[in-house]
Amino acid sequence: MKNDHVDGYCICKVLVQNSPVLHLQDHVIRPLGAGTPGMPPPQVPFDFHMIMGEKLPKSLYYLMLNGIISHKLPQALAKGEWTDKSQPLVDTKEFRDLLCDLQDYRETSLGLIARHMHSGFQTKKILCKAFWDSHPIRQGLSGNATDLPPEARIITPKALKGLKWTIKKDAVDAEMRRQGADRVDFKFCLNWHAYEFQNDGPLIQDLLHDGVPTSTNDLHSLAALVHLMVLEHLELIASEDGGMTVLGNVLKDTPKNLQESCLVALEMMKFGVLNGEPFDAAQPDRPFPENVQYPVAPVQPRIKAVLLLSRVMSLVPMKLRNDMWNADVDFDLAAFHSLVRILKRALRHLVEASLASILLKDLNRVKLLPSGFMCASPRKEDHLQTPAVLPTFMLPRACMGIVVRHFLDYRGDPMGFQKDLAQRFPCCVQAVEDLKTAFVFWEDLRRCVDAIAEPLGAEELSEDMRAANEVLQSQQMKLGINAH
């Protein structure tokens, strides 16, 4: 894989340096050519940036080459395009709506980086192109707004003031001792912020002052700063006064190993895509295949409950053998996880942008990051934990949802369920234990939704989860499998 990556890089470099250029005066096409020390620089066409994109600061290239930030955000700033070419496995109306709704997070991520760049990048118009867009949009340029159809989506980097976080090593160490924590994560930062806010501690005293977020030069302080910036931009910490929001207050009490899954669920609830309703086809004249037998709204209460239960619990990872998934797949979960995938990518971009925004002020801090600081591989001793220093928002698999669906639909001998589970899902290492963990997650998410139902208007979801919980409890009693 490493050799393939190097080969691809070398091929790309040759293609860029030897791009064919039309010389109008001589009526010839010559390769661009690379610069040679001691020789005049090659002539660069005036419209070269329209093909290759504008030149970015060297510090941003440095972060990309060190694997600290992926290409998506720098590419959008350079080219003025944000392209979503990949069509999901199941194309739904909800997928297309969510992709448009995520533009606010994209603008925030772009703004975190652009504020360290030339003013031209800070106001740059970026044309969003998706696979369903019309030909004029997919072939259009952001600079030619007058030639674009009215439905064209154009975003610009968001001008951010933000809270003035000041993170110091001695304060982080003291808080880790107080909480008995061994790592910096969302739970640690939410509880630290809540404690400081209640006691008017030093963490929150200067938040509203002018200035940029800073931290001392150590890994824990840097990680805490990134986590707090992400929480702020997700509105889990209020940017107006630095206080705790309703969502942040419920998330801080979620078990550590389920924090990321719960955060993703709350984000999906925020965008209105966490429910038990069947998905709609993206194009009414192209419905889902008949042989899928996918339900159409309105559906019976039990079907709605099963859809909601399997979707929610599919957000919990399973411990799997190093093998292909050789069991059933589910059409509804494939559609749901298409939504989860694009949401997690947006959250990952927000983490990358927050980190890059800090490092662009001082590239020496790159040395603080250990190898594999964003490694999302599950730990052997706990598959719900990773060695990553920062949130990875690993792209999901729907395995847990498929197992939950089988659990809910099982009508055989209760004494033979666990044996049947092992036979149907041979690549699952501990299917029953993972089921119990998923039940714990379901109960915790119910706690969160019930707490925020009235202040945030989530009464309908709370009632749907209550009805679904009755279906779940009935099956748990029949099969004798409950939460831990």
Buried (B, 14 or more C-beta within 10 A) or exposed (E): EEEEEEEEEEEEEEEEEEBEBEEEEEEEEBEBBEEEEEEEEBEEBEEBBEEBBBEBBEBBEBBBEEEBBBEBBBBBBBBBBBBBEEEBEBBBEBBBBBBEBBBEBBBBBBBBBBBBBEEEBBEBEBBBBBBBBEEEBBEBBBEEEEEBEEEBBBBBBBEBEBBBBBBBBEBBEEBBEEEEBEBBBBBBBBBBBBBBBEEEBEBBEBBEEEEBBBBBEBBBBBBBBBBBBBBBBBBBBBBEEBBBBBBBBBBBBBBBBBBBBBBBBBBBBBBEBBBBBBBBBBEEEEEBEEEEEBBEEEBEBEBBBBBBBBBBBBBBBBBBEEEEBEBEEBBBBBBBBBBBBBBBBBBBBBBBBBBBBBBBEEEEBBEBBEEEBBBBEBEEEEBBBBBBBBBBBBEBBBBBBBBBBBBBEBEEEBEEBBEEBEEBBEBBEBBBEBBBBBBBBBEBBBBBBBBBBEEBEBEEBBEBBEBBBEBBEEBBEEBEBEBE
